Amino acid sequence: MLALTERAIRASFVNCTQGEAKRLAVPSDLQTHPWDDLDFLGWRDPAAPQRAYLIAETDDGPVGVALRVAPQQTGRTRRSMCSLCLTTHTGDGVSLMTARKAGREGRQGNSVGAYVCSDLACSLYLRGRKHAGPRMHETLSVEEKIERTRTTLAAFLRKVTD
């Protein structure tokens, strides 16, 4: 992924107002992000844990979406799988994240959701830079897994923007 500036990040959001994009918490460590290992930039708002943000490169430039993180159910040990990278986690490692749709549909309250790694580190799990426990055995190469994740993410972003 190409490195993004704060200005490019704020301009990329498609499902929130310019005012909301101006006020959202942008990561302060953009210069130290492992950009070459990222398929998308994702982060949680440290001041509001129910908010998350995701930006991916598309043919039309970076597209950002604001996400709402569903509250975790407590008291249960469970194993869940991220719908983007197919990494399995125990406990609260996967969260339901919903994005308000862009445009008129979003203003009418419509949204789309996906189960995603709670820390939005899918790219690092795929490349073995971060571990969540035993991975499901697959015969796909790392490059094929990355392509599958990018395709799944692009489909999610199309649901938000269409």
matplotlib code that plots the C-alpha trace (Angstrom):
import matplotlib.pyplot as plt

x = [0.0, 1.2, 1.9, -0.9, -0.8, -3.3, -4.8, -5.3, -6.8, -9.4, -10.2, -10.8, -13.9, -17.0, -19.5, -19.2, -19.5, -16.5, -16.9, -16.9, -13.8, -12.1, -12.7, -11.8, -8.7, -5.9, -3.0, -0.1, 2.5, 1.9, 5.6, 6.4, 3.6, 4.7, 3.2, 4.8, 3.1, -0.4, -3.2, -5.3, -4.8, -7.1, -7.2, -9.5, -10.1, -8.3, -10.8, -13.9, -13.3, -16.6, -15.2, -12.8, -11.6, -10.4, -8.8, -7.9, -6.4, -8.8, -8.6, -10.2, -7.7, -7.9, -11.4, -12.0, -14.9, -15.9, -16.9, -19.0, -17.7, -20.4, -20.1, -18.4, -20.3, -18.5, -18.2, -17.9, -14.7, -15.2, -13.3, -14.2, -12.8, -12.2, -14.2, -11.4, -8.2, -9.7, -7.6, -9.1, -9.0, -10.2, -12.1, -12.7, -10.1, -12.9, -15.6, -18.6, -17.9, -20.6, -20.3, -23.0, -23.6, -22.5, -25.0, -28.7, -28.9, -26.6, -28.7, -31.7, -29.9, -28.7, -25.4, -23.3, -21.2, -18.4, -16.6, -13.1, -10.0, -10.6, -7.2, -7.6, -4.2, -5.3, -2.3, 0.1, -1.6, -1.5, 2.2, 3.1, 4.2, 1.6, 0.2, -3.3, -2.6, -2.7, -3.8, -6.0, -3.9, -4.3, -2.6, -2.7, 0.5, 0.8, 0.4, -2.9, -4.2, -3.3, -5.2, -8.2, -8.3, -8.0, -10.9, -13.1, -12.3, -13.1, -16.4, -17.2, -16.2, -18.5, -21.4, -20.7, -20.4, -23.1]
y = [0.0, 3.5, 5.6, 8.0, 11.5, 12.7, 15.0, 12.0, 9.9, 12.6, 13.1, 9.4, 8.8, 8.0, 7.3, 10.2, 14.0, 16.2, 17.5, 13.9, 13.1, 16.3, 15.3, 11.6, 10.3, 9.7, 7.4, 9.5, 7.0, 7.2, 7.5, 4.2, 2.1, -1.0, 0.4, -2.3, -5.0, -3.5, -4.2, -1.6, 0.9, 0.0, 1.3, 1.7, 5.0, 4.9, 7.4, 5.6, 1.8, 1.4, 3.3, 1.9, 3.1, 1.4, 2.8, 0.7, 1.6, 1.3, 2.2, 5.5, 6.3, 5.6, 4.8, 5.1, 3.9, 4.7, 1.6, 0.8, -2.0, -4.2, -4.8, -8.1, -10.8, -11.5, -14.7, -17.0, -18.5, -18.9, -19.2, -16.8, -16.3, -12.9, -12.7, -10.7, -12.7, -15.9, -15.7, -17.5, -15.9, -16.9, -14.6, -11.1, -11.3, -10.9, -8.2, -7.4, -4.1, -2.2, 0.6, 3.1, 3.0, 6.0, 8.6, 8.5, 4.9, 5.7, 8.7, 6.4, 4.2, 1.4, -0.3, -3.3, -5.4, -7.9, -9.9, -8.5, -9.0, -6.7, -5.0, -4.7, -6.3, -8.7, -7.9, -8.7, -12.0, -13.0, -12.3, -14.0, -10.7, -11.1, -14.3, -15.2, -18.8, -21.8, -21.0, -23.1, -25.1, -23.9, -24.9, -21.3, -19.3, -16.1, -14.1, -15.9, -15.3, -11.6, -11.5, -13.3, -10.7, -7.8, -9.2, -9.7, -6.2, -4.7, -6.5, -5.0, -1.5, -1.9, -2.7, 0.4, 2.7, 1.3]
z = [0.0, -0.7, 2.4, 3.2, 4.7, 7.2, 4.5, 2.1, 4.9, 5.8, 2.1, 1.4, 3.6, 1.6, 4.3, 6.7, 6.4, 5.9, 9.4, 10.8, 8.7, 10.0, 13.6, 13.5, 15.2, 12.7, 13.8, 15.0, 13.8, 10.1, 9.4, 11.1, 9.6, 7.6, 4.4, 2.2, 4.2, 4.3, 2.0, 3.8, 6.6, 9.6, 13.1, 16.1, 17.8, 21.1, 22.7, 21.3, 21.1, 19.3, 16.3, 13.7, 10.3, 7.2, 4.0, 0.9, -2.4, -5.4, -9.0, -8.1, -5.3, -1.6, -0.2, 3.5, 5.5, 9.1, 11.0, 14.1, 16.3, 17.9, 21.6, 22.5, 24.3, 27.6, 29.5, 26.5, 25.0, 21.3, 18.1, 15.3, 11.8, 10.1, 6.8, 5.2, 5.9, 7.3, 10.4, 13.3, 16.8, 20.2, 22.5, 21.2, 18.3, 15.7, 15.9, 13.9, 12.2, 10.3, 7.9, 7.1, 3.3, 1.4, 0.0, 0.3, 1.5, 4.4, 5.3, 5.4, 8.0, 5.7, 6.6, 5.7, 8.1, 8.2, 10.8, 10.9, 13.0, 16.0, 15.6, 11.8, 11.3, 8.6, 6.4, 9.1, 9.9, 6.3, 6.0, 9.3, 10.9, 13.6, 15.0, 16.4, 17.3, 15.0, 11.4, 9.3, 6.8, 3.3, 0.1, -1.2, -1.4, 0.6, -2.6, -3.3, 0.2, -0.1, -3.5, -1.9, 1.0, -1.4, -3.5, -0.4, 0.8, -2.6, -2.5, 0.9, -0.2, -3.2, -0.9, 1.1, -2.0, -4.3]

ax = plt.figure().add_subplot(projection="3d")
ax.plot(x, y, z, "-o")
ax.set_aspect("equal")
plt.show()
